[in-house]
Amino acid sequence: MFDQRENGQHQGRNDASHQTLQEVAQTFKLLSDVTRLRILFALERRQAMHVTAICELVGQSQPAVSHHLSLLHDAGILSRRRDGKHNYYALKLTRFGELLDRWCAHLATDQRQLQFEPYVISYQRHSNGSPCTDHCGNRDA
């Protein structure tokens, strides 16, 4: 995916913008925390959860969980709604799609694949541009 230049800097064949790379890097940083991954996996299996239920699930205090939720919300990964005394959080799957669209637009092939031997990560948007809600089991919050 990268070519070596004379000045020692790597340049992508189709350079991604600095902002896109920063957003992808920030998202990966957020996803590198075990507690945040537990929260995301829990929310992927449910439509929405309130903070108390998330605290019980991950076994952490409300201030600690609220901090993780705030970071994920500020990054656009979670949506939040208030209902009485409870804040409910849900995944915003469109955020991942937007980042993948922007990142994959700069790959050298139209296949939108990254190969890490022996694995291939592939990303494909539906032909109508909508998120997959039926046969893929995905949903958008």
Backbone as CSV, one residue per row, in Angstrom:
resi,resn,N_x,N_y,N_z,CA_x,CA_y,CA_z,C_x,C_y,C_z
1,MET,0.814,-1.192,0.000,0.000,0.000,0.000,0.858,1.256,0.000
2,PHE,2.104,1.171,0.416,2.951,2.335,0.497,4.154,2.206,-0.424
3,ASP,4.599,3.332,-0.954,5.805,3.407,-1.758,6.861,4.147,-0.956
4,GLN,8.123,3.730,-1.070,9.217,4.427,-0.405,9.649,5.589,-1.296
5,ARG,9.761,6.782,-0.718,10.204,7.964,-1.449,11.667,8.251,-1.129
6,GLU,12.289,9.065,-1.965,13.705,9.382,-1.774,13.989,10.045,-0.435
7,ASN,13.085,10.871,0.049,13.334,11.593,1.294,13.077,10.734,2.530
8,GLY,12.801,9.462,2.341,12.626,8.561,3.472,11.215,8.527,4.031
9,GLN,10.319,9.347,3.511,8.944,9.344,3.991,8.116,8.398,3.140
10,HIS,7.155,7.778,3.781,6.242,6.900,3.062,5.061,7.713,2.578
11,GLN,4.666,7.468,1.362,3.485,8.102,0.803,2.568,7.012,0.277
12,GLY,1.298,7.097,0.604,0.332,6.161,0.057,0.097,6.456,-1.401
13,ARG,-0.287,5.444,-2.136,-0.548,5.657,-3.569,-1.638,6.697,-3.761
14,ASN,-2.659,6.633,-2.952,-3.714,7.641,-2.923,-3.760,8.151,-1.488
15,ASP,-3.029,9.200,-1.196,-2.852,9.653,0.178,-4.182,9.939,0.857
16,ALA,-4.333,9.370,2.043,-5.478,9.696,2.887,-5.204,11.052,3.509
17,SER,-6.251,11.798,3.751,-6.065,13.101,4.373,-5.555,12.924,5.798
18,HIS,-4.881,13.924,6.268,-4.360,13.907,7.640,-5.514,13.740,8.629
19,GLN,-6.613,14.419,8.375,-7.779,14.331,9.266,-8.341,12.909,9.299
20,THR,-8.447,12.259,8.147,-8.949,10.885,8.101,-8.042,9.966,8.901
21,LEU,-6.737,10.089,8.708,-5.796,9.248,9.439,-5.868,9.514,10.932
22,GLN,-6.030,10.777,11.319,-6.155,11.116,12.737,-7.413,10.488,13.336
23,GLU,-8.528,10.556,12.609,-9.781,9.989,13.108,-9.706,8.471,13.221
24,VAL,-9.103,7.824,12.226,-8.954,6.371,12.276,-8.048,5.987,13.440
25,ALA,-6.933,6.698,13.611,-6.011,6.414,14.715,-6.694,6.619,16.055
26,GLN,-7.466,7.696,16.194,-8.172,7.965,17.450,-9.197,6.874,17.733
27,THR,-9.882,6.407,16.707,-10.861,5.338,16.885,-10.176,4.055,17.334
28,PHE,-9.044,3.731,16.708,-8.295,2.541,17.132,-7.814,2.676,18.573
29,LYS,-7.400,3.868,18.964,-6.987,4.086,20.353,-8.154,3.827,21.306
30,LEU,-9.322,4.343,20.954,-10.493,4.113,21.795,-10.828,2.633,21.897
31,LEU,-10.654,1.920,20.798,-10.994,0.500,20.765,-9.919,-0.378,21.408
32,SER,-8.800,0.209,21.796,-7.723,-0.597,22.378,-7.891,-0.827,23.878
33,ASP,-8.962,-0.332,24.457,-9.227,-0.508,25.881,-10.204,-1.664,26.087
34,VAL,-9.859,-2.593,26.964,-10.679,-3.794,27.179,-12.074,-3.434,27.675
35,THR,-12.182,-2.504,28.587,-13.505,-2.122,29.104,-14.366,-1.534,28.004
36,ARG,-13.791,-0.664,27.181,-14.572,-0.080,26.090,-15.002,-1.143,25.088
37,LEU,-14.134,-2.123,24.829,-14.531,-3.217,23.935,-15.666,-4.033,24.542
38,ARG,-15.612,-4.289,25.837,-16.715,-5.008,26.501,-18.021,-4.240,26.354
39,ILE,-17.951,-2.939,26.530,-19.140,-2.097,26.384,-19.679,-2.190,24.960
40,LEU,-18.797,-2.069,23.970,-19.234,-2.125,22.576,-19.826,-3.479,22.212
41,PHE,-19.195,-4.571,22.666,-19.746,-5.896,22.383,-21.105,-6.074,23.050
42,ALA,-21.265,-5.558,24.257,-22.556,-5.647,24.943,-23.621,-4.858,24.196
43,LEU,-23.276,-3.664,23.743,-24.245,-2.841,23.028,-24.553,-3.395,21.640
44,GLU,-23.611,-4.116,21.062,-23.861,-4.720,19.752,-24.945,-5.778,19.856
45,ARG,-25.045,-6.428,20.994,-26.042,-7.487,21.177,-27.395,-6.957,21.632
46,ARG,-27.449,-5.687,22.026,-28.697,-5.103,22.529,-28.969,-3.802,21.777
47,GLN,-30.195,-3.384,21.763,-30.536,-2.125,21.099,-29.954,-0.936,21.853
48,ALA,-30.092,-0.935,23.171,-29.583,0.155,24.009,-29.511,-0.347,25.440
49,MET,-28.646,0.279,26.214,-28.510,-0.088,27.626,-28.345,1.175,28.459
50,HIS,-28.858,1.136,29.700,-28.627,2.269,30.584,-27.333,2.046,31.359
51,VAL,-26.789,3.123,31.894,-25.462,3.101,32.504,-25.365,2.056,33.611
52,THR,-26.399,1.955,34.462,-26.362,1.002,35.573,-26.203,-0.428,35.070
53,ALA,-26.898,-0.779,34.008,-26.790,-2.126,33.445,-25.402,-2.364,32.866
54,ILE,-24.836,-1.349,32.247,-23.487,-1.481,31.696,-22.475,-1.658,32.829
55,CYS,-22.642,-0.909,33.913,-21.756,-1.036,35.082,-21.774,-2.461,35.615
56,GLU,-22.966,-3.018,35.751,-23.093,-4.388,36.252,-22.437,-5.377,35.302
57,LEU,-22.610,-5.160,34.017,-22.073,-6.074,33.015,-20.547,-6.091,33.002
58,VAL,-19.927,-4.907,33.086,-18.469,-4.835,33.005,-17.801,-4.876,34.377
59,GLY,-18.602,-4.802,35.448,-18.052,-4.908,36.798,-17.210,-3.722,37.220
60,GLN,-17.604,-2.521,36.785,-16.879,-1.316,37.168,-17.839,-0.293,37.752
61,SER,-17.268,0.688,38.429,-18.072,1.731,39.070,-18.742,2.621,38.029
62,GLN,-19.781,3.311,38.464,-20.509,4.205,37.574,-19.614,5.332,37.043
63,PRO,-18.765,5.972,37.878,-17.893,7.017,37.312,-16.927,6.487,36.247
64,ALA,-16.387,5.291,36.460,-15.454,4.720,35.477,-16.167,4.410,34.168
65,VAL,-17.328,3.786,34.257,-18.090,3.442,33.050,-18.564,4.706,32.344
66,SER,-19.024,5.688,33.108,-19.472,6.948,32.499,-18.345,7.631,31.737
67,HIS,-17.130,7.540,32.253,-15.972,8.108,31.548,-15.780,7.417,30.193
68,HIS,-15.817,6.086,30.183,-15.664,5.341,28.925,-16.798,5.681,27.954
69,LEU,-18.013,5.750,28.467,-19.161,6.065,27.616,-19.047,7.466,27.038
70,SER,-18.570,8.392,27.833,-18.397,9.764,27.365,-17.377,9.834,26.229
71,LEU,-16.268,9.124,26.369,-15.249,9.102,25.310,-15.819,8.515,24.018
72,LEU,-16.541,7.409,24.138,-17.122,6.768,22.953,-18.212,7.636,22.333
73,HIS,-18.993,8.316,23.166,-20.031,9.220,22.662,-19.403,10.411,21.946
74,ASP,-18.389,11.025,22.560,-17.734,12.185,21.952,-17.084,11.841,20.615
75,ALA,-16.662,10.591,20.461,-16.054,10.144,19.200,-17.104,9.801,18.142
76,GLY,-18.376,9.874,18.512,-19.442,9.580,17.560,-19.736,8.102,17.411
77,ILE,-19.209,7.269,18.311,-19.407,5.826,18.226,-20.695,5.400,18.914
78,LEU,-21.123,6.167,19.914,-22.351,5.864,20.646,-23.325,7.019,20.560
79,SER,-24.603,6.682,20.582,-25.639,7.696,20.746,-26.109,7.631,22.195
80,ARG,-26.682,8.722,22.663,-27.148,8.783,24.046,-28.522,9.433,24.080
81,ARG,-29.407,8.847,24.874,-30.715,9.480,25.095,-31.046,9.368,26.573
82,ARG,-31.729,10.362,27.063,-32.114,10.399,28.472,-33.579,10.020,28.590
83,ASP,-33.856,9.145,29.553,-35.230,8.733,29.835,-35.388,8.705,31.349
84,GLY,-35.996,9.749,31.888,-36.123,9.853,33.339,-34.762,10.026,33.977
85,LYS,-34.419,9.129,34.903,-33.136,9.203,35.605,-32.011,8.503,34.860
86,HIS,-32.329,7.782,33.799,-31.333,6.950,33.134,-30.894,7.532,31.795
87,ASN,-29.583,7.405,31.535,-29.049,7.659,30.202,-28.912,6.310,29.514
88,TYR,-29.427,6.222,28.312,-29.332,5.001,27.513,-28.338,5.233,26.383
89,TYR,-27.488,4.239,26.161,-26.472,4.308,25.115,-26.707,3.210,24.094
90,ALA,-26.408,3.528,22.844,-26.532,2.559,21.748,-25.407,2.820,20.747
91,LEU,-25.073,1.786,19.992,-24.046,1.924,18.954,-24.549,2.767,17.798
92,LYS,-23.674,3.575,17.258,-23.944,4.301,16.021,-23.085,3.647,14.946
93,LEU,-23.603,2.596,14.349,-22.828,1.837,13.381,-22.462,2.667,12.160
94,THR,-23.220,3.705,11.882,-22.887,4.540,10.728,-21.531,5.191,10.894
95,ARG,-21.106,5.449,12.119,-19.803,6.077,12.353,-18.678,5.185,11.843
96,PHE,-18.774,3.885,12.123,-17.764,2.965,11.627,-17.791,2.917,10.105
97,GLY,-18.973,2.910,9.529,-19.101,2.901,8.074,-18.498,4.139,7.437
98,GLU,-18.746,5.294,8.056,-18.183,6.540,7.529,-16.653,6.511,7.557
99,LEU,-16.100,6.073,8.679,-14.643,5.997,8.777,-14.064,5.003,7.784
100,LEU,-14.717,3.844,7.665,-14.235,2.840,6.715,-14.334,3.349,5.280
101,ASP,-15.421,4.035,4.955,-15.557,4.618,3.610,-14.409,5.572,3.313
102,ARG,-14.122,6.461,4.263,-13.067,7.457,4.049,-11.693,6.808,3.989
103,TRP,-11.463,5.821,4.839,-10.162,5.156,4.864,-9.975,4.295,3.620
104,CYS,-10.989,3.502,3.282,-10.879,2.581,2.152,-10.847,3.305,0.811
105,ALA,-11.333,4.524,0.767,-11.292,5.292,-0.479,-9.857,5.527,-0.930
106,HIS,-8.896,5.386,-0.023,-7.501,5.651,-0.342,-6.690,4.384,-0.566
107,LEU,-7.348,3.232,-0.540,-6.635,1.989,-0.800,-6.326,1.872,-2.282
108,ALA,-5.332,1.098,-2.617,-4.863,0.997,-3.993,-5.827,0.232,-4.892
109,THR,-6.710,-0.572,-4.335,-7.615,-1.369,-5.155,-9.054,-0.977,-4.891
110,ASP,-9.916,-1.379,-5.811,-11.345,-1.151,-5.621,-11.971,-2.218,-4.731
111,GLN,-11.193,-3.213,-4.348,-11.728,-4.312,-3.562,-11.923,-3.954,-2.098
112,ARG,-11.323,-2.871,-1.640,-11.436,-2.431,-0.259,-11.059,-3.542,0.712
113,GLN,-9.872,-4.040,0.519,-9.358,-5.112,1.374,-7.981,-4.734,1.888
114,LEU,-7.731,-5.136,3.121,-6.407,-5.033,3.707,-5.974,-6.441,4.049
115,GLN,-4.770,-6.798,3.664,-4.302,-8.156,3.918,-3.206,-8.129,4.969
116,PHE,-3.437,-8.879,6.039,-2.469,-9.096,7.096,-2.314,-10.599,7.170
117,GLU,-1.256,-11.105,6.575,-1.081,-12.561,6.468,-1.362,-13.231,7.786
118,PRO,-2.161,-14.252,7.823,-2.933,-14.877,6.760,-4.380,-14.360,6.690
119,TYR,-4.655,-13.173,7.242,-6.016,-12.658,7.312,-6.251,-11.561,6.293
120,VAL,-7.501,-11.441,5.843,-7.909,-10.363,4.959,-9.103,-9.675,5.593
121,ILE,-8.992,-8.364,5.759,-10.116,-7.581,6.242,-10.766,-6.968,5.014
122,SER,-12.042,-7.233,4.841,-12.758,-6.769,3.663,-13.952,-5.921,4.100
123,TYR,-14.206,-4.865,3.365,-15.320,-3.971,3.669,-16.124,-3.762,2.402
124,GLN,-17.421,-3.966,2.499,-18.289,-3.786,1.345,-19.570,-3.109,1.783
125,ARG,-19.934,-2.044,1.094,-21.179,-1.332,1.356,-22.238,-1.929,0.436
126,HIS,-23.464,-1.993,0.934,-24.553,-2.498,0.097,-24.724,-1.630,-1.138
127,SER,-25.195,-2.223,-2.193,-25.324,-1.510,-3.461,-26.256,-0.306,-3.354
128,ASN,-27.238,-0.357,-2.440,-28.146,0.777,-2.288,-27.608,1.800,-1.288
129,GLY,-26.412,1.535,-0.713,-25.790,2.475,0.204,-26.300,2.406,1.628
130,SER,-27.286,1.549,1.873,-27.869,1.481,3.212,-27.114,0.486,4.081
131,PRO,-27.212,0.661,5.407,-26.611,-0.338,6.283,-27.373,-1.648,6.181
132,CYS,-26.682,-2.730,6.418,-27.296,-4.046,6.361,-28.134,-4.256,7.612
133,THR,-29.425,-4.516,7.463,-30.288,-4.665,8.631,-30.986,-6.007,8.692
134,ASP,-30.906,-6.798,7.623,-31.639,-8.056,7.665,-30.708,-9.256,7.687
135,HIS,-30.195,-9.681,6.562,-29.435,-10.918,6.505,-28.054,-10.839,7.180
136,CYS,-27.517,-9.663,7.364,-26.208,-9.527,8.025,-26.321,-9.431,9.532
137,GLY,-27.512,-9.126,10.020,-27.693,-9.029,11.454,-27.241,-7.697,12.028
138,ASN,-26.873,-6.754,11.190,-26.460,-5.448,11.700,-27.663,-4.553,11.849
139,ARG,-27.483,-3.540,12.684,-28.523,-2.537,12.858,-27.862,-1.207,13.064
140,ASP,-28.582,-0.147,12.903,-28.035,1.182,13.125,-28.852,1.870,14.196
141,ALA,-28.165,2.499,15.131,-28.849,3.195,16.229,-29.077,4.638,15.857
